[in-house]
């Protein structure tokens, strides 16, 4: 089922598609507000529309139901995060430590800058089966970025393709849990030490190859 689209004429010089896009953006922002404050379990179409300042009838021109909006909100935030990572990485030096420091600092600040994002990551993902599946997909995307960065920064990647992928999945999923715990307040450390720790952890993954080689002999 696709959202119902009605034929709308230009209004005060603004084309119909721009108005739809503006209403969709307002619903996404309202969805993030609901998800990141009261939690999704209590969300209703009417409540989201009220926060967006829209009549209920506009909801279904963009979303089939609340689950569709929930995933769209999460996808929008994930796209902002991955876009930030790739943009920061592209501007950072082509050296492992400074690039890792720049990317980790940027993503920690991105998550901490908006309390709604912090709540979504720390509380809403674990509570929603729908978001658990989306988490798997986002982790796969981030693992792909990790692998691309490793290939770009290391003249010779010391790990096999399988080991590199296992490392990427381990690092990304582990950092997801660490950042979630930190945002909940379960990890008692400051922002700077958190960044330093994560950077050191990332750098330590380059020592996996000799460790594996020694273990297998």
C-alpha positions as CSV (number, residue, x, y, z in Angstrom):
1,X,0.0,0.0,0.0
2,X,1.4,3.4,-0.9
3,X,0.5,6.7,0.7
4,X,-2.5,8.4,-1.0
5,X,-1.5,11.3,-3.2
6,X,-4.1,14.0,-4.2
7,X,-3.8,16.5,-7.0
8,X,-3.0,19.8,-5.4
9,X,-2.8,23.1,-7.2
10,X,-0.1,25.7,-6.4
11,X,-0.9,27.8,-3.4
12,X,0.5,31.3,-3.0
13,X,3.1,30.5,-5.5
14,X,4.4,27.4,-3.8
15,X,4.2,24.2,-6.0
16,X,2.3,21.2,-4.6
17,X,5.3,19.0,-4.4
18,X,7.2,21.6,-2.3
19,X,4.2,21.8,0.1
20,X,4.1,18.0,0.4
21,X,7.9,18.0,1.1
22,X,7.5,20.7,3.7
23,X,4.6,18.8,5.4
24,X,6.6,15.6,5.3
25,X,9.6,17.3,6.9
26,X,7.3,18.7,9.6
27,X,6.0,15.2,10.3
28,X,9.5,13.8,10.5
29,X,10.5,16.5,13.0
30,X,7.3,15.8,15.0
31,X,8.0,12.1,14.9
32,X,11.5,12.6,16.2
33,X,10.1,14.8,19.0
34,X,7.6,12.1,20.0
35,X,10.1,9.3,19.7
36,X,12.8,11.2,21.5
37,X,10.6,12.5,24.4
38,X,7.6,10.4,25.4
39,X,8.6,7.3,23.5
40,X,6.9,5.6,20.5
41,X,4.6,3.3,22.5
42,X,2.3,6.3,23.2
43,X,2.4,7.8,19.7
44,X,-0.7,8.4,17.7
45,X,-1.3,9.8,14.3
46,X,-3.4,12.7,15.8
47,X,-0.7,13.4,18.3
48,X,2.1,13.5,15.7
49,X,0.0,15.7,13.4
50,X,-0.7,18.1,16.3
51,X,3.0,18.5,17.0
52,X,3.6,19.1,13.3
53,X,0.8,21.7,13.2
54,X,-1.0,19.8,10.5
55,X,-4.5,18.4,10.0
56,X,-4.7,14.6,10.4
57,X,-5.6,14.2,6.7
58,X,-2.0,15.2,5.6
59,X,-0.4,12.2,7.4
60,X,-1.3,9.6,4.8
61,X,0.0,11.6,1.9
62,X,3.5,10.7,3.1
63,X,3.1,7.7,5.4
64,X,1.0,4.6,5.4
65,X,1.0,4.2,9.2
66,X,2.9,5.1,12.3
67,X,5.4,2.3,11.8
68,X,6.3,3.8,8.4
69,X,6.9,7.2,10.1
70,X,8.9,5.6,12.8
71,X,11.3,4.0,10.3
72,X,11.4,7.2,8.3
73,X,12.5,9.1,11.4
74,X,15.2,6.6,12.2
75,X,16.4,6.4,8.5
76,X,16.6,10.2,8.4
77,X,18.8,10.3,11.5
78,X,20.9,7.4,10.3
79,X,21.4,9.2,7.0
80,X,22.5,12.4,8.7
81,X,25.0,10.3,10.9
82,X,26.5,8.4,7.9
83,X,26.7,11.6,5.9
84,X,28.5,13.3,8.7
85,X,31.0,10.4,9.0
86,X,31.8,10.4,5.3
87,X,32.1,14.2,5.1
88,X,34.4,14.4,8.2
89,X,36.5,11.5,6.9
90,X,36.9,13.1,3.5
91,X,38.2,16.4,5.1
92,X,40.5,14.7,7.7
93,X,44.1,13.8,6.9
94,X,44.8,10.5,5.3
95,X,46.3,9.1,8.5
96,X,44.6,6.7,10.8
97,X,44.8,8.4,14.2
98,X,43.7,12.0,13.2
99,X,41.0,10.7,10.9
100,X,39.7,8.3,13.6
101,X,39.8,11.1,16.1
102,X,37.9,13.5,13.8
103,X,35.2,11.0,13.0
104,X,34.7,9.7,16.5
105,X,34.5,13.3,17.9
106,X,32.0,14.2,15.3
107,X,29.6,11.3,15.9
108,X,29.8,11.6,19.7
109,X,28.9,15.3,19.4
110,X,26.2,14.6,16.9
111,X,24.5,12.1,19.2
112,X,24.9,14.2,22.4
113,X,23.8,17.5,20.7
114,X,20.1,16.5,20.6
115,X,18.6,14.7,23.7
116,X,16.0,13.2,21.4
117,X,18.7,11.3,19.4
118,X,20.3,10.2,22.7
119,X,16.9,8.7,23.9
120,X,16.2,7.0,20.6
121,X,19.6,5.3,20.6
122,X,19.7,4.5,24.3
123,X,16.1,3.5,24.9
124,X,13.9,3.2,21.9
125,X,16.0,0.9,19.8
126,X,16.2,-1.8,22.5
127,X,12.4,-1.6,23.1
128,X,11.2,-2.0,19.5
129,X,11.4,-5.2,17.5
130,X,10.9,-3.1,14.4
131,X,14.0,-0.9,15.3
132,X,16.0,-4.0,16.1
133,X,15.8,-5.1,12.5
134,X,16.6,-1.6,11.4
135,X,19.6,-1.6,13.8
136,X,21.0,-4.6,11.9
137,X,20.8,-2.8,8.6
138,X,22.4,0.4,9.9
139,X,25.2,-1.6,11.5
140,X,25.8,-3.3,8.1
141,X,26.0,0.1,6.5
142,X,28.4,1.4,9.1
143,X,30.5,-1.7,8.8
144,X,30.8,-1.1,5.1
145,X,32.1,2.4,5.8
146,X,34.6,1.0,8.3
147,X,35.9,-1.4,5.6
148,X,36.2,1.4,3.0
149,X,38.2,3.5,5.4
150,X,40.5,0.7,6.4
151,X,41.3,0.0,2.7
152,X,41.9,3.7,2.1
153,X,44.1,4.4,5.1
154,X,46.2,1.2,5.3
155,X,48.6,0.7,2.4
156,X,48.1,-3.0,2.9
157,X,45.2,-4.3,4.8
158,X,46.7,-7.0,7.0
159,X,43.4,-9.0,7.4
160,X,41.7,-11.4,5.1
161,X,38.3,-10.2,3.7
162,X,36.5,-12.4,6.2
163,X,38.5,-11.2,9.2
164,X,38.1,-7.6,8.0
165,X,34.4,-7.9,7.9
166,X,34.2,-9.7,11.3
167,X,36.3,-6.9,12.7
168,X,34.1,-4.2,11.2
169,X,30.9,-5.8,12.6
170,X,32.5,-6.4,16.0
171,X,33.7,-2.8,16.2
172,X,30.5,-1.1,15.0
173,X,28.1,-3.2,17.0
174,X,30.3,-2.8,20.1
175,X,30.6,0.9,19.7
176,X,26.8,1.1,19.3
177,X,26.3,-0.5,22.7
178,X,29.1,1.6,24.3
179,X,27.6,4.9,23.1
180,X,24.1,3.8,24.1
181,X,25.4,2.9,27.6
182,X,27.2,6.3,27.8
183,X,24.2,8.2,26.7
184,X,22.1,6.4,29.4
185,X,24.6,7.3,32.0
186,X,25.7,3.7,32.6
187,X,29.3,4.5,31.7
188,X,30.8,7.1,34.1
189,X,33.3,9.0,31.9
190,X,33.5,12.4,30.2
191,X,33.2,13.1,26.6
192,X,36.9,13.6,25.9
193,X,37.9,10.3,27.6
194,X,35.2,8.5,25.7
195,X,36.6,9.8,22.4
196,X,40.2,8.9,23.4
197,X,39.1,5.4,24.4
198,X,37.2,4.7,21.1
199,X,40.1,6.1,19.0
200,X,42.6,3.9,20.9
201,X,40.3,0.9,20.4
202,X,40.0,1.5,16.7
203,X,43.8,1.8,16.4
204,X,44.3,-1.5,18.2
205,X,42.4,-3.4,15.5
206,X,45.5,-3.0,13.2
207,X,47.3,-5.5,15.6
208,X,44.7,-8.2,15.0
209,X,46.7,-9.8,12.1
210,X,49.9,-10.6,14.0
211,X,47.8,-11.8,17.0
212,X,45.8,-14.1,14.8
213,X,48.9,-15.4,13.1
214,X,50.6,-16.1,16.5
215,X,47.5,-17.8,17.8
216,X,47.1,-20.1,14.8
217,X,50.7,-21.4,14.8
